[in-house]
């Protein structure tokens, strides 16, 4: 299975469409999706898209493989990964 996040850059916005699986998550039905430690954020930063540069996160739907990087573990607290972003979800999903 291949899971991705997509960055769309316009003249006025940097949008992440879906955020994939995320690190440090637990309780998922697919064992390899638990306790992940990937360089996702570092890879995005090297590509020119550090988390603070993202102003919109669009989640196509709210399955765990599409929202995993909405939050990240900082110490013992879960915090928004893209702290400056507006998160957009479909009304039916909420």
Backbone as XML, in Angstrom:
<?xml version="1.0"?>
<chain id="A" units="angstrom">
  <residue number="1" name="UNK">
    <atom name="N" x="0.851" y="-1.169" z="0.000"/>
    <atom name="CA" x="0.000" y="0.000" z="0.000"/>
    <atom name="C" x="0.899" y="1.234" z="0.000"/>
  </residue>
  <residue number="2" name="UNK">
    <atom name="N" x="0.571" y="2.181" z="-0.811"/>
    <atom name="CA" x="1.322" y="3.427" z="-0.887"/>
    <atom name="C" x="0.463" y="4.569" z="-0.357"/>
  </residue>
  <residue number="3" name="UNK">
    <atom name="N" x="0.993" y="5.304" z="0.602"/>
    <atom name="CA" x="0.245" y="6.389" z="1.237"/>
    <atom name="C" x="1.026" y="7.679" z="1.052"/>
  </residue>
  <residue number="4" name="UNK">
    <atom name="N" x="0.346" y="8.729" z="0.626"/>
    <atom name="CA" x="1.021" y="9.973" z="0.280"/>
    <atom name="C" x="0.344" y="11.193" z="0.878"/>
  </residue>
  <residue number="5" name="UNK">
    <atom name="N" x="1.120" y="12.263" z="0.931"/>
    <atom name="CA" x="0.593" y="13.606" z="1.141"/>
    <atom name="C" x="0.962" y="14.379" z="-0.115"/>
  </residue>
  <residue number="6" name="UNK">
    <atom name="N" x="0.122" y="15.286" z="-0.507"/>
    <atom name="CA" x="0.354" y="16.068" z="-1.718"/>
    <atom name="C" x="0.398" y="17.542" z="-1.339"/>
  </residue>
  <residue number="7" name="UNK">
    <atom name="N" x="1.411" y="18.255" z="-1.813"/>
    <atom name="CA" x="1.490" y="19.689" z="-1.590"/>
    <atom name="C" x="1.096" y="20.395" z="-2.876"/>
  </residue>
  <residue number="8" name="UNK">
    <atom name="N" x="0.147" y="21.316" z="-2.763"/>
    <atom name="CA" x="-0.263" y="22.154" z="-3.886"/>
    <atom name="C" x="0.167" y="23.580" z="-3.547"/>
  </residue>
  <residue number="9" name="UNK">
    <atom name="N" x="0.976" y="24.158" z="-4.409"/>
    <atom name="CA" x="1.441" y="25.520" z="-4.185"/>
    <atom name="C" x="0.839" y="26.431" z="-5.242"/>
  </residue>
  <residue number="10" name="UNK">
    <atom name="N" x="0.157" y="27.463" z="-4.779"/>
    <atom name="CA" x="-0.420" y="28.467" z="-5.672"/>
    <atom name="C" x="0.302" y="29.785" z="-5.388"/>
  </residue>
  <residue number="11" name="UNK">
    <atom name="N" x="0.020" y="30.829" z="-6.135"/>
    <atom name="CA" x="0.668" y="32.109" z="-5.831"/>
    <atom name="C" x="0.373" y="32.625" z="-4.419"/>
  </residue>
  <residue number="12" name="UNK">
    <atom name="N" x="-0.733" y="32.190" z="-3.838"/>
    <atom name="CA" x="-1.100" y="32.725" z="-2.521"/>
    <atom name="C" x="-1.233" y="31.675" z="-1.415"/>
  </residue>
  <residue number="13" name="UNK">
    <atom name="N" x="-1.083" y="30.388" z="-1.727"/>
    <atom name="CA" x="-1.308" y="29.351" z="-0.720"/>
    <atom name="C" x="-0.326" y="28.196" z="-0.874"/>
  </residue>
  <residue number="14" name="UNK">
    <atom name="N" x="-0.100" y="27.540" z="0.264"/>
    <atom name="CA" x="0.597" y="26.251" z="0.303"/>
    <atom name="C" x="-0.348" y="25.280" z="1.001"/>
  </residue>
  <residue number="15" name="UNK">
    <atom name="N" x="-0.833" y="24.334" z="0.230"/>
    <atom name="CA" x="-1.887" y="23.434" z="0.692"/>
    <atom name="C" x="-1.341" y="22.007" z="0.757"/>
  </residue>
  <residue number="16" name="UNK">
    <atom name="N" x="-1.556" y="21.339" z="1.884"/>
    <atom name="CA" x="-1.278" y="19.911" z="1.972"/>
    <atom name="C" x="-2.615" y="19.202" z="1.840"/>
  </residue>
  <residue number="17" name="UNK">
    <atom name="N" x="-2.701" y="18.294" z="0.870"/>
    <atom name="CA" x="-3.905" y="17.490" z="0.684"/>
    <atom name="C" x="-3.626" y="16.133" z="1.313"/>
  </residue>
  <residue number="18" name="UNK">
    <atom name="N" x="-4.357" y="15.844" z="2.364"/>
    <atom name="CA" x="-4.186" y="14.643" z="3.181"/>
    <atom name="C" x="-2.776" y="14.626" z="3.776"/>
  </residue>
  <residue number="19" name="UNK">
    <atom name="N" x="-2.642" y="14.064" z="4.946"/>
    <atom name="CA" x="-1.354" y="14.118" z="5.631"/>
    <atom name="C" x="-0.760" y="12.746" z="5.916"/>
  </residue>
  <residue number="20" name="UNK">
    <atom name="N" x="-1.356" y="11.690" z="5.374"/>
    <atom name="CA" x="-0.751" y="10.373" z="5.524"/>
    <atom name="C" x="-0.938" y="9.762" z="6.900"/>
  </residue>
  <residue number="21" name="UNK">
    <atom name="N" x="0.057" y="8.999" z="7.336"/>
    <atom name="CA" x="-0.076" y="8.184" z="8.548"/>
    <atom name="C" x="0.391" y="8.849" z="9.830"/>
  </residue>
  <residue number="22" name="UNK">
    <atom name="N" x="1.468" y="9.571" z="9.793"/>
    <atom name="CA" x="1.995" y="10.189" z="11.002"/>
    <atom name="C" x="2.850" y="9.252" z="11.822"/>
  </residue>
  <residue number="23" name="UNK">
    <atom name="N" x="3.711" y="9.828" z="12.635"/>
    <atom name="CA" x="4.580" y="9.072" z="13.537"/>
    <atom name="C" x="3.942" y="8.943" z="14.918"/>
  </residue>
  <residue number="24" name="UNK">
    <atom name="N" x="4.426" y="7.961" z="15.642"/>
    <atom name="CA" x="4.107" y="7.789" z="17.068"/>
    <atom name="C" x="2.661" y="7.418" z="17.373"/>
  </residue>
  <residue number="25" name="UNK">
    <atom name="N" x="1.839" y="7.198" z="16.379"/>
    <atom name="CA" x="0.430" y="6.853" z="16.624"/>
    <atom name="C" x="0.321" y="5.396" z="17.060"/>
  </residue>
  <residue number="26" name="UNK">
    <atom name="N" x="-0.708" y="5.098" z="17.832"/>
    <atom name="CA" x="-0.935" y="3.738" z="18.301"/>
    <atom name="C" x="-2.411" y="3.373" z="18.142"/>
  </residue>
  <residue number="27" name="UNK">
    <atom name="N" x="-2.700" y="2.088" z="18.270"/>
    <atom name="CA" x="-4.077" y="1.626" z="18.257"/>
    <atom name="C" x="-4.683" y="1.480" z="16.879"/>
  </residue>
  <residue number="28" name="UNK">
    <atom name="N" x="-3.850" y="1.382" z="15.877"/>
    <atom name="CA" x="-4.366" y="1.222" z="14.512"/>
    <atom name="C" x="-4.451" y="-0.249" z="14.159"/>
  </residue>
  <residue number="29" name="UNK">
    <atom name="N" x="-5.396" y="-0.578" z="13.297"/>
    <atom name="CA" x="-5.645" y="-1.975" z="12.957"/>
    <atom name="C" x="-4.547" y="-2.609" z="12.107"/>
  </residue>
  <residue number="30" name="UNK">
    <atom name="N" x="-3.749" y="-1.810" z="11.439"/>
    <atom name="CA" x="-2.646" y="-2.332" z="10.631"/>
    <atom name="C" x="-1.372" y="-2.172" z="11.460"/>
  </residue>
  <residue number="31" name="UNK">
    <atom name="N" x="-0.758" y="-3.269" z="11.891"/>
    <atom name="CA" x="0.385" y="-3.180" z="12.812"/>
    <atom name="C" x="1.511" y="-2.258" z="12.335"/>
  </residue>
  <residue number="32" name="UNK">
    <atom name="N" x="1.828" y="-2.244" z="11.051"/>
    <atom name="CA" x="2.926" y="-1.404" z="10.555"/>
    <atom name="C" x="2.592" y="0.086" z="10.582"/>
  </residue>
  <residue number="33" name="UNK">
    <atom name="N" x="1.350" y="0.432" z="10.881"/>
    <atom name="CA" x="0.952" y="1.836" z="10.977"/>
    <atom name="C" x="1.133" y="2.382" z="12.396"/>
  </residue>
  <residue number="34" name="UNK">
    <atom name="N" x="1.475" y="1.523" z="13.341"/>
    <atom name="CA" x="1.666" y="1.919" z="14.729"/>
    <atom name="C" x="3.135" y="2.257" z="15.003"/>
  </residue>
  <residue number="35" name="UNK">
    <atom name="N" x="3.356" y="3.231" z="15.860"/>
    <atom name="CA" x="4.695" y="3.592" z="16.324"/>
    <atom name="C" x="5.680" y="3.877" z="15.193"/>
  </residue>
  <residue number="36" name="UNK">
    <atom name="N" x="5.213" y="4.529" z="14.160"/>
    <atom name="CA" x="6.079" y="4.847" z="13.024"/>
    <atom name="C" x="7.092" y="5.931" z="13.407"/>
  </residue>
  <residue number="37" name="UNK">
    <atom name="N" x="8.244" y="5.872" z="12.798"/>
    <atom name="CA" x="9.276" y="6.893" z="12.967"/>
    <atom name="C" x="9.870" y="7.172" z="11.592"/>
  </residue>
  <residue number="38" name="UNK">
    <atom name="N" x="9.226" y="8.048" z="10.864"/>
    <atom name="CA" x="9.669" y="8.364" z="9.508"/>
    <atom name="C" x="10.175" y="9.806" z="9.450"/>
  </residue>
  <residue number="39" name="UNK">
    <atom name="N" x="10.973" y="10.130" z="8.432"/>
    <atom name="CA" x="11.481" y="11.500" z="8.285"/>
    <atom name="C" x="10.539" y="12.391" z="7.465"/>
  </residue>
  <residue number="40" name="UNK">
    <atom name="N" x="9.247" y="12.172" z="7.562"/>
    <atom name="CA" x="8.274" y="12.889" z="6.736"/>
    <atom name="C" x="8.455" y="14.411" z="6.810"/>
  </residue>
  <residue number="41" name="UNK">
    <atom name="N" x="8.491" y="14.966" z="8.012"/>
    <atom name="CA" x="8.603" y="16.424" z="8.150"/>
    <atom name="C" x="9.946" y="16.928" z="7.652"/>
  </residue>
  <residue number="42" name="UNK">
    <atom name="N" x="10.998" y="16.196" z="7.909"/>
    <atom name="CA" x="12.316" y="16.575" z="7.423"/>
    <atom name="C" x="12.363" y="16.549" z="5.901"/>
  </residue>
  <residue number="43" name="UNK">
    <atom name="N" x="11.756" y="15.536" z="5.311"/>
    <atom name="CA" x="11.712" y="15.421" z="3.848"/>
    <atom name="C" x="10.937" y="16.588" z="3.244"/>
  </residue>
  <residue number="44" name="UNK">
    <atom name="N" x="9.816" y="16.935" z="3.870"/>
    <atom name="CA" x="9.049" y="18.094" z="3.381"/>
    <atom name="C" x="9.884" y="19.370" z="3.465"/>
  </residue>
  <residue number="45" name="UNK">
    <atom name="N" x="10.601" y="19.554" z="4.568"/>
    <atom name="CA" x="11.418" y="20.763" z="4.746"/>
    <atom name="C" x="12.534" y="20.826" z="3.707"/>
  </residue>
  <residue number="46" name="UNK">
    <atom name="N" x="13.185" y="19.711" z="3.450"/>
    <atom name="CA" x="14.251" y="19.671" z="2.441"/>
    <atom name="C" x="13.689" y="20.001" z="1.056"/>
  </residue>
  <residue number="47" name="UNK">
    <atom name="N" x="12.450" y="19.591" z="0.806"/>
    <atom name="CA" x="11.797" y="19.890" z="-0.476"/>
    <atom name="C" x="11.325" y="21.339" z="-0.564"/>
  </residue>
  <residue number="48" name="UNK">
    <atom name="N" x="11.493" y="22.089" z="0.527"/>
    <atom name="CA" x="11.110" y="23.506" z="0.520"/>
    <atom name="C" x="9.767" y="23.804" z="1.154"/>
  </residue>
  <residue number="49" name="UNK">
    <atom name="N" x="9.223" y="22.826" z="1.869"/>
    <atom name="CA" x="7.912" y="22.993" z="2.484"/>
    <atom name="C" x="7.948" y="22.692" z="3.983"/>
  </residue>
  <residue number="50" name="UNK">
    <atom name="N" x="8.624" y="23.518" z="4.778"/>
    <atom name="CA" x="8.614" y="23.274" z="6.224"/>
    <atom name="C" x="7.207" y="23.444" z="6.780"/>
  </residue>
  <residue number="51" name="UNK">
    <atom name="N" x="6.893" y="22.771" z="7.883"/>
    <atom name="CA" x="5.528" y="22.804" z="8.419"/>
    <atom name="C" x="4.963" y="24.210" z="8.619"/>
  </residue>
  <residue number="52" name="UNK">
    <atom name="N" x="5.776" y="25.172" z="9.063"/>
    <atom name="CA" x="5.268" y="26.531" z="9.297"/>
    <atom name="C" x="4.942" y="27.285" z="8.019"/>
  </residue>
  <residue number="53" name="UNK">
    <atom name="N" x="5.332" y="26.737" z="6.865"/>
    <atom name="CA" x="5.024" y="27.410" z="5.596"/>
    <atom name="C" x="3.694" y="26.951" z="5.008"/>
  </residue>
  <residue number="54" name="UNK">
    <atom name="N" x="3.076" y="25.944" z="5.612"/>
    <atom name="CA" x="1.794" y="25.409" z="5.122"/>
    <atom name="C" x="0.662" y="26.216" z="5.743"/>
  </residue>
  <residue number="55" name="UNK">
    <atom name="N" x="-0.224" y="26.765" z="4.900"/>
    <atom name="CA" x="-1.322" y="27.573" z="5.443"/>
    <atom name="C" x="-2.691" y="26.915" z="5.332"/>
  </residue>
  <residue number="56" name="UNK">
    <atom name="N" x="-2.766" y="25.778" z="4.628"/>
    <atom name="CA" x="-4.035" y="25.061" z="4.503"/>
    <atom name="C" x="-3.768" y="23.559" z="4.489"/>
  </residue>
  <residue number="57" name="UNK">
    <atom name="N" x="-4.556" y="22.822" z="5.236"/>
    <atom name="CA" x="-4.531" y="21.360" z="5.178"/>
    <atom name="C" x="-5.934" y="20.928" z="4.778"/>
  </residue>
  <residue number="58" name="UNK">
    <atom name="N" x="-6.032" y="20.212" z="3.672"/>
    <atom name="CA" x="-7.308" y="19.712" z="3.177"/>
    <atom name="C" x="-7.331" y="18.199" z="3.351"/>
  </residue>
  <residue number="59" name="UNK">
    <atom name="N" x="-8.250" y="17.722" z="4.150"/>
    <atom name="CA" x="-8.407" y="16.277" z="4.349"/>
    <atom name="C" x="-9.580" y="15.807" z="3.505"/>
  </residue>
  <residue number="60" name="UNK">
    <atom name="N" x="-9.301" y="14.934" z="2.546"/>
    <atom name="CA" x="-10.361" y="14.463" z="1.654"/>
    <atom name="C" x="-11.376" y="13.621" z="2.403"/>
  </residue>
  <residue number="61" name="UNK">
    <atom name="N" x="-10.906" y="12.889" z="3.412"/>
    <atom name="CA" x="-11.780" y="12.155" z="4.312"/>
    <atom name="C" x="-10.978" y="11.809" z="5.557"/>
  </residue>
  <residue number="62" name="UNK">
    <atom name="N" x="-11.637" y="11.356" z="6.595"/>
    <atom name="CA" x="-10.991" y="11.247" z="7.890"/>
    <atom name="C" x="-10.619" y="9.821" z="8.290"/>
  </residue>
  <residue number="63" name="UNK">
    <atom name="N" x="-10.087" y="9.053" z="7.355"/>
    <atom name="CA" x="-9.512" y="7.756" z="7.698"/>
    <atom name="C" x="-8.104" y="7.982" z="8.230"/>
  </residue>
  <residue number="64" name="UNK">
    <atom name="N" x="-7.605" y="7.064" z="9.067"/>
    <atom name="CA" x="-6.307" y="7.258" z="9.721"/>
    <atom name="C" x="-5.152" y="7.413" z="8.747"/>
  </residue>
  <residue number="65" name="UNK">
    <atom name="N" x="-5.265" y="6.839" z="7.553"/>
    <atom name="CA" x="-4.170" y="6.954" z="6.586"/>
    <atom name="C" x="-4.230" y="8.255" z="5.790"/>
  </residue>
  <residue number="66" name="UNK">
    <atom name="N" x="-5.147" y="9.131" z="6.132"/>
    <atom name="CA" x="-5.262" y="10.435" z="5.467"/>
    <atom name="C" x="-5.073" y="11.601" z="6.429"/>
  </residue>
  <residue number="67" name="UNK">
    <atom name="N" x="-5.034" y="11.338" z="7.731"/>
    <atom name="CA" x="-4.970" y="12.435" z="8.715"/>
    <atom name="C" x="-3.834" y="12.285" z="9.730"/>
  </residue>
  <residue number="68" name="UNK">
    <atom name="N" x="-2.957" y="11.324" z="9.528"/>
    <atom name="CA" x="-1.966" y="10.993" z="10.549"/>
    <atom name="C" x="-1.021" y="12.108" z="10.944"/>
  </residue>
  <residue number="69" name="UNK">
    <atom name="N" x="-0.677" y="12.967" z="9.996"/>
    <atom name="CA" x="0.217" y="14.073" z="10.325"/>
    <atom name="C" x="-0.538" y="15.341" z="10.670"/>
  </residue>
  <residue number="70" name="UNK">
    <atom name="N" x="-1.819" y="15.268" z="10.911"/>
    <atom name="CA" x="-2.529" y="16.457" z="11.400"/>
    <atom name="C" x="-1.976" y="16.865" z="12.760"/>
  </residue>
  <residue number="71" name="UNK">
    <atom name="N" x="-1.518" y="15.871" z="13.518"/>
    <atom name="CA" x="-0.903" y="16.147" z="14.818"/>
    <atom name="C" x="0.424" y="15.409" z="14.905"/>
  </residue>
  <residue number="72" name="UNK">
    <atom name="N" x="1.271" y="15.918" z="15.793"/>
    <atom name="CA" x="2.547" y="15.255" z="16.050"/>
    <atom name="C" x="2.797" y="15.298" z="17.555"/>
  </residue>
  <residue number="73" name="UNK">
    <atom name="N" x="3.559" y="14.333" z="18.015"/>
    <atom name="CA" x="3.868" y="14.239" z="19.431"/>
    <atom name="C" x="5.067" y="15.127" z="19.751"/>
  </residue>
  <residue number="74" name="UNK">
    <atom name="N" x="4.844" y="16.066" z="20.652"/>
    <atom name="CA" x="5.905" y="16.957" z="21.116"/>
    <atom name="C" x="6.026" y="16.747" z="22.627"/>
  </residue>
  <residue number="75" name="UNK">
    <atom name="N" x="7.043" y="15.997" z="23.027"/>
    <atom name="CA" x="7.136" y="15.597" z="24.433"/>
    <atom name="C" x="6.019" y="14.627" z="24.760"/>
  </residue>
  <residue number="76" name="UNK">
    <atom name="N" x="5.104" y="15.053" z="25.625"/>
    <atom name="CA" x="3.952" y="14.206" z="25.975"/>
    <atom name="C" x="2.639" y="14.770" z="25.430"/>
  </residue>
  <residue number="77" name="UNK">
    <atom name="N" x="2.717" y="15.832" z="24.639"/>
    <atom name="CA" x="1.522" y="16.505" z="24.121"/>
    <atom name="C" x="1.381" y="16.301" z="22.613"/>
  </residue>
  <residue number="78" name="UNK">
    <atom name="N" x="0.147" y="16.087" z="22.158"/>
    <atom name="CA" x="-0.143" y="16.067" z="20.729"/>
    <atom name="C" x="-0.451" y="17.503" z="20.308"/>
  </residue>
  <residue number="79" name="UNK">
    <atom name="N" x="0.258" y="17.987" z="19.312"/>
    <atom name="CA" x="0.105" y="19.365" z="18.847"/>
    <atom name="C" x="-0.146" y="19.360" z="17.345"/>
  </residue>
  <residue number="80" name="UNK">
    <atom name="N" x="-0.758" y="20.423" z="16.816"/>
    <atom name="CA" x="-0.940" y="20.498" z="15.356"/>
    <atom name="C" x="0.415" y="20.503" z="14.656"/>
  </residue>
  <residue number="81" name="UNK">
    <atom name="N" x="0.549" y="19.700" z="13.637"/>
    <atom name="CA" x="1.792" y="19.655" z="12.869"/>
    <atom name="C" x="1.976" y="20.932" z="12.073"/>
  </residue>
  <residue number="82" name="UNK">
    <atom name="N" x="0.909" y="21.386" z="11.472"/>
    <atom name="CA" x="0.949" y="22.591" z="10.635"/>
    <atom name="C" x="0.229" y="23.692" z="11.407"/>
  </residue>
  <residue number="83" name="UNK">
    <atom name="N" x="0.922" y="24.255" z="12.381"/>
    <atom name="CA" x="0.309" y="25.151" z="13.370"/>
    <atom name="C" x="-0.284" y="26.419" z="12.763"/>
  </residue>
  <residue number="84" name="UNK">
    <atom name="N" x="0.223" y="26.859" z="11.625"/>
    <atom name="CA" x="-0.285" y="28.088" z="11.013"/>
    <atom name="C" x="-1.380" y="27.816" z="9.982"/>
  </residue>
  <residue number="85" name="UNK">
    <atom name="N" x="-1.740" y="26.555" z="9.823"/>
    <atom name="CA" x="-2.683" y="26.174" z="8.767"/>
    <atom name="C" x="-4.126" y="26.184" z="9.237"/>
  </residue>
  <residue number="86" name="UNK">
    <atom name="N" x="-4.987" y="26.436" z="8.292"/>
    <atom name="CA" x="-6.428" y="26.230" z="8.470"/>
    <atom name="C" x="-6.700" y="24.808" z="7.993"/>
  </residue>
  <residue number="87" name="UNK">
    <atom name="N" x="-7.348" y="24.021" z="8.823"/>
    <atom name="CA" x="-7.668" y="22.634" z="8.465"/>
    <atom name="C" x="-9.084" y="22.593" z="7.893"/>
  </residue>
  <residue number="88" name="UNK">
    <atom name="N" x="-9.222" y="21.945" z="6.730"/>
    <atom name="CA" x="-10.504" y="21.903" z="6.025"/>
    <atom name="C" x="-10.930" y="20.438" z="5.895"/>
  </residue>
  <residue number="89" name="UNK">
    <atom name="N" x="-12.180" y="20.182" z="6.336"/>
    <atom name="CA" x="-12.763" y="18.841" z="6.268"/>
    <atom name="C" x="-14.137" y="18.965" z="5.632"/>
  </residue>
  <residue number="90" name="UNK">
    <atom name="N" x="-14.594" y="17.881" z="5.005"/>
    <atom name="CA" x="-15.963" y="17.858" z="4.517"/>
    <atom name="C" x="-16.941" y="17.819" z="5.669"/>
  </residue>
  <residue number="91" name="UNK">
    <atom name="N" x="-18.043" y="18.521" z="5.549"/>
    <atom name="CA" x="-19.034" y="18.598" z="6.616"/>
    <atom name="C" x="-19.540" y="17.215" z="7.034"/>
  </residue>
  <residue number="92" name="UNK">
    <atom name="N" x="-19.757" y="16.336" z="6.062"/>
    <atom name="CA" x="-20.250" y="14.992" z="6.378"/>
    <atom name="C" x="-19.239" y="14.193" z="7.203"/>
  </residue>
  <residue number="93" name="UNK">
    <atom name="N" x="-17.973" y="14.489" z="7.057"/>
    <atom name="CA" x="-16.933" y="13.784" z="7.806"/>
    <atom name="C" x="-16.914" y="14.167" z="9.270"/>
  </residue>
  <residue number="94" name="UNK">
    <atom name="N" x="-17.237" y="15.400" z="9.582"/>
    <atom name="CA" x="-17.193" y="15.851" z="10.967"/>
    <atom name="C" x="-18.372" y="15.284" z="11.730"/>
  </residue>
</chain>
